[in-house]
């Protein structure tokens, strides 16, 4: 039997769509925060699933509990969730984040848009990691990583390879912890 899976996002949700398509199933719930429509457009494939719940832009502990508390022992994943999870939520639940920067090699890539900083900085190796979430920004234990040679890579190639490697990490991880 599958464990409950809750996916959070603040941007488009496209990564969740790609992961769900690769897994052959959707999360049990998808949570986003209120954001002005001029900032983002939610992926239409995600909207068609009727799994989306919205919380306030900067959720409080009570707001997280309201959307998570219904599920028993869920696996929570973050996909461009641009909020820091409160320490009490991190301690209570199993939360995981995909980060598109190779912070195992370049710790300075913690935070938002690391792939752009790595590309503009002409880093010779790029990649992504999957890590456990704690109360710090990209500070949790690294569970898996993917690397690739970034020598002479174009920006378009960088986006595609980073996305493909991240998708691989998520599918492998979710098959193991959520089930098939």
VENHU-V55783 format. One record per backbone hydrogen bond with DSSP energy under -0.5 kcal/mol. NH is the residue of the N-H (numbers start at 1). CO is the residue of the C=O. E is the energy in kcal/mol with one decimal. If there is no record, write none. Layout:
BEGIN
nh: (NH:NH)
co: (CO:CO)
e: (E:E)
END
This chain:
BEGIN
nh: (3:6:7:8:9:10:17:18:19:20:21:22:23:24:25:28:29:30:31:32:33:34:39:40:43:46:47:48:49:50:53:55:59:59:63:64:65:66:67:68:69:71:73:75:76:76:77:78:79:82:85:89:90:91:92:93:94:95:96:97:98:99:99:101:103:105:106:109:110:114:117:118:119:120:121:122:123:126:128:129:130:131:132:133:138:143:144:146:148:150:151:153:158:159:160:161:162:163:164:165:166:167:168:169:170:171:172:173:174:175:176:177:178:179)
co: (178:75:29:77:31:80:13:14:15:16:17:18:19:20:20:5:5:51:7:53:9:55:36:36:12:43:43:44:46:47:30:32:56:57:60:60:61:62:63:64:65:68:71:4:74:94:6:96:8:80:83:86:86:87:88:89:74:93:76:131:78:97:129:99:101:102:102:106:107:111:113:114:115:116:117:119:118:148:146:99:144:97:141:95:136:130:130:128:126:124:124:150:154:155:156:157:158:159:160:161:162:163:164:165:166:167:168:169:170:171:172:173:174:174)
e: (-2.0:-2.8:-2.4:-2.9:-2.2:-1.3:-1.7:-2.5:-2.5:-2.8:-2.5:-2.1:-2.7:-2.5:-0.9:-2.4:-1.3:-2.1:-3.0:-2.3:-0.6:-2.1:-2.1:-1.0:-2.9:-0.5:-1.6:-1.6:-1.4:-1.1:-2.8:-2.5:-0.6:-0.5:-0.6:-2.0:-2.6:-2.0:-1.4:-2.4:-2.4:-2.4:-0.6:-3.0:-0.6:-2.7:-2.6:-2.2:-2.7:-0.8:-0.5:-0.8:-2.2:-2.1:-1.4:-2.2:-0.8:-0.9:-2.5:-2.8:-1.3:-0.5:-2.9:-0.7:-2.1:-1.4:-2.8:-2.4:-1.5:-0.6:-1.6:-2.8:-2.2:-3.0:-1.8:-1.5:-2.5:-2.6:-2.0:-2.5:-2.5:-2.7:-2.7:-2.8:-0.8:-3.2:-1.5:-2.4:-2.6:-3.0:-0.5:-1.6:-2.5:-2.2:-2.1:-3.1:-2.3:-2.2:-2.7:-2.7:-2.3:-2.5:-2.1:-2.1:-2.6:-2.6:-2.3:-2.5:-3.2:-2.2:-1.3:-2.6:-2.3:-1.7)
END
